[in-house]
Amino acid sequence: MRISIVFFILSLTSCASYKQNIMFKSTSAASAEKIKQHALEEEKNFLIAKNDRLLIKVYSNGGERLIDPNPELSQTGPAEKSTSQNEPNYLIDLQGLIKLPLVGEIKLDDLTLKQAEEVLQKEYAKFFKEPFVQLSFVNKRVIVLGALGGHVIPLENENTSLVEVLALAKGLDKDSKAHNMRLIRADKVYEIDFSTIEGFKNGNMLIHSGDIVYVEPVRRPFSEGLRDYSGVISMIVALATLVTLVSSIK
């Protein structure tokens, strides 16, 4: 009898606890959003926006330092390597302006990187012969949550797809529900199913900066209930044991 009571309590605790860490639950049985049109939307370049940060490299003579036909002439040491880790980046302020060496403040918001490069090349032509400008974002990113843990994935390439982001987050493992993923973009939520080929084709959306991707984890009610209520269960077992001992003494 006492054993049956313990198992009954275990079942109640496990059922009550195993859904506690599920996020972004759907409010309807089926998603109201049709994601296919978003998955197949035209590829587009990121536009420079206020509060973006840009990494800027300027080369002279059409970029000869970038593509050097005689690299041995420009090397200063055998172990010298180029790195961008310590290179400064520049903020686009709330007026859409960026302040750069030599050229000063210039408006770049609402331009693609290529358009901004062309604008800066004209400005730096006042100081260098045949300037070559390279721009890249340093703050575009997407957040991945859920079964894959917490990841902040930098969007180093434009037109990155959802499957690429999942691969960068180490992919879907045995604890992930491929049929139950959500992509949150501003005030819209898209429910995505990668468990079928058709679902993959419809749901492999292009990622925007600031998107949140949530992969629902596979739930194991009994084991998670044991884990979450191990202290309560230990107390119940100890109490049952004590009652049994007292009864046997009588």
C-alpha positions in Angstrom: 0.0 0.0 0.0 2.7 2.4 1.0 4.7 1.6 -2.2 1.7 2.3 -4.3 1.2 5.7 -2.6 4.9 6.6 -3.3 4.5 5.7 -7.0 1.3 7.7 -7.2 3.1 10.8 -5.8 6.0 10.2 -8.2 3.6 10.2 -11.2 2.0 13.4 -10.0 5.3 15.2 -9.5 6.7 14.1 -12.8 3.6 15.2 -14.8 3.6 18.6 -13.0 7.3 19.3 -13.5 8.4 18.1 -16.9 7.0 21.1 -18.9 8.4 23.8 -16.7 11.3 24.8 -19.0 9.3 24.8 -22.3 9.3 28.3 -23.8 7.2 30.0 -26.5 4.2 27.7 -26.3 1.8 28.0 -29.2 -1.6 29.5 -28.5 -3.3 27.5 -31.2 -3.2 24.0 -32.5 -1.7 25.1 -35.8 0.3 28.1 -36.7 -1.7 30.9 -38.3 1.4 32.1 -40.2 2.1 30.8 -43.7 5.9 30.6 -43.7 6.5 29.3 -47.2 6.4 32.7 -48.8 8.9 33.9 -46.2 11.2 31.0 -46.7 11.3 31.7 -50.5 11.5 35.5 -50.2 14.1 37.2 -52.4 17.6 37.2 -51.1 18.5 40.7 -50.0 21.5 42.5 -48.5 21.4 43.9 -44.9 20.9 47.6 -44.9 23.1 49.7 -42.6 20.9 50.9 -39.7 21.3 53.1 -36.7 23.4 51.6 -33.8 25.1 49.2 -36.2 28.9 48.8 -35.9 31.1 48.5 -38.9 34.6 47.2 -39.4 36.3 49.3 -42.1 39.5 48.6 -44.0 41.0 51.1 -46.5 43.6 50.1 -49.0 45.4 52.3 -51.6 46.3 51.6 -55.2 43.2 49.5 -55.9 43.7 47.2 -53.0 47.3 46.1 -53.6 47.8 45.3 -49.9 44.7 43.2 -49.9 45.8 41.1 -52.9 49.5 41.3 -53.1 51.2 39.7 -56.2 54.5 39.7 -54.3 53.7 38.8 -50.7 57.3 38.2 -49.8 58.0 41.9 -50.4 55.5 43.0 -47.9 56.2 40.6 -45.1 58.1 42.0 -42.1 58.5 38.8 -40.2 58.2 35.0 -40.7 55.3 34.7 -38.2 53.3 37.8 -39.1 49.6 37.1 -39.5 46.8 39.5 -40.3 44.0 39.6 -37.7 40.9 41.8 -37.3 40.4 41.1 -33.6 42.0 44.3 -32.4 40.9 46.5 -35.3 38.6 49.4 -34.3 35.0 49.4 -35.4 32.7 52.4 -35.8 29.2 53.2 -34.7 26.3 54.4 -36.8 24.7 57.0 -34.5 21.1 57.9 -34.1 21.3 60.4 -37.0 22.7 57.7 -39.3 26.1 59.3 -39.3 29.5 57.5 -38.8 32.7 59.3 -37.9 35.8 58.1 -39.6 39.4 59.0 -39.8 40.2 61.7 -42.4 36.7 61.9 -43.9 35.0 62.9 -40.7 31.2 62.4 -40.3 29.3 60.9 -43.2 25.8 59.5 -43.6 25.6 55.8 -44.4 22.4 54.4 -42.9 19.9 52.8 -45.3 22.7 51.8 -47.6 24.0 48.3 -48.4 27.6 47.5 -47.7 28.4 47.7 -51.3 26.8 51.1 -51.7 28.6 52.4 -48.6 31.9 51.1 -49.9 31.4 53.1 -53.1 30.6 56.3 -51.1 33.7 55.9 -48.9 35.9 55.1 -51.9 35.0 58.5 -53.4 35.7 60.2 -50.0 39.1 58.5 -49.5 40.0 59.3 -53.1 40.8 62.8 -51.8 43.6 61.3 -49.7 44.7 58.1 -51.4 45.4 56.9 -55.0 42.7 54.5 -56.2 41.4 53.7 -52.7 39.7 50.3 -52.1 37.3 50.1 -49.1 36.1 46.9 -47.4 33.1 47.1 -44.9 31.6 44.4 -42.7 29.1 44.3 -39.9 30.3 43.3 -36.4 26.9 43.3 -34.6 24.5 41.3 -36.8 23.5 38.1 -34.9 20.8 35.6 -34.1 19.9 33.9 -30.8 19.4 30.1 -30.6 17.6 28.7 -27.5 16.1 25.5 -26.3 17.4 22.0 -26.7 20.6 23.2 -28.2 21.5 25.4 -25.2 22.0 29.1 -25.5 24.0 30.4 -28.5 24.5 33.8 -30.0 25.4 33.2 -33.6 27.2 36.1 -35.5 25.8 36.6 -39.0 29.0 36.9 -40.8 27.4 36.3 -44.2 24.3 37.9 -45.6 21.4 35.7 -46.7 22.1 33.1 -44.0 19.4 30.4 -43.8 17.8 28.7 -40.8 19.5 25.4 -41.5 22.9 27.2 -41.5 22.2 28.8 -38.1 21.2 25.4 -36.7 24.5 23.9 -38.1 26.5 26.6 -36.4 24.7 25.8 -33.1 26.0 22.2 -33.5 22.9 20.9 -35.2 19.8 19.0 -33.9 20.6 16.1 -31.5 18.5 13.3 -30.0 17.1 15.7 -27.4 15.7 18.1 -30.0 12.2 18.1 -31.6 12.8 18.7 -35.3 9.1 19.0 -35.8 8.6 21.7 -33.2 10.8 24.7 -33.8 9.9 28.4 -33.6 11.4 31.5 -35.2 10.5 34.7 -33.5 10.9 37.9 -35.5 9.7 41.1 -33.9 6.0 40.5 -33.2 5.7 37.5 -35.5 6.2 33.8 -34.5 6.7 31.1 -37.2 6.2 27.4 -36.3 8.7 25.3 -38.3 8.8 21.5 -38.9 12.1 20.1 -40.2 11.0 16.4 -39.6 9.9 16.1 -43.3 11.4 17.1 -46.6 8.3 19.2 -47.4 8.6 20.9 -44.0 12.2 21.7 -44.6 11.6 23.2 -48.0 8.8 25.4 -46.6 10.5 26.4 -43.4 14.2 27.0 -44.3 13.8 30.8 -44.0 16.4 33.4 -44.5 17.5 34.7 -41.1 17.3 38.4 -40.1 19.5 40.0 -37.5 17.8 39.9 -34.1 15.8 36.7 -34.9 15.3 34.2 -32.1 15.3 30.5 -33.0 13.8 28.1 -30.4 14.1 24.3 -30.6 11.8 22.5 -28.2 13.5 19.8 -26.2 12.3 16.2 -26.0 10.6 15.7 -22.6 11.2 12.7 -20.4 8.6 13.1 -17.6 9.6 10.3 -15.3 13.4 11.0 -15.1 12.8 14.8 -15.0 10.3 14.4 -12.2 12.7 12.3 -10.2 15.4 15.0 -10.7 13.2 18.0 -9.9 11.5 16.4 -6.8 14.4 14.3 -5.5 14.3 16.0 -2.2 10.6 15.5 -1.7 10.8 11.9 -2.8 13.7 11.2 -0.4 11.6 12.6 2.5 8.6 10.5 1.5 10.7 7.3 1.3 12.4 8.0 4.6 9.0 8.7 6.2 7.5 5.5 4.8 10.6 3.5 6.0 10.2 5.0 9.5 6.5 4.1 9.6 7.3 0.5 8.5 10.0 0.2 11.2 7.6 1.5 13.9 4.9 -0.8 12.8 7.2 -3.8 12.8 8.3 -3.0 16.4 4.7 -3.0 17.6 
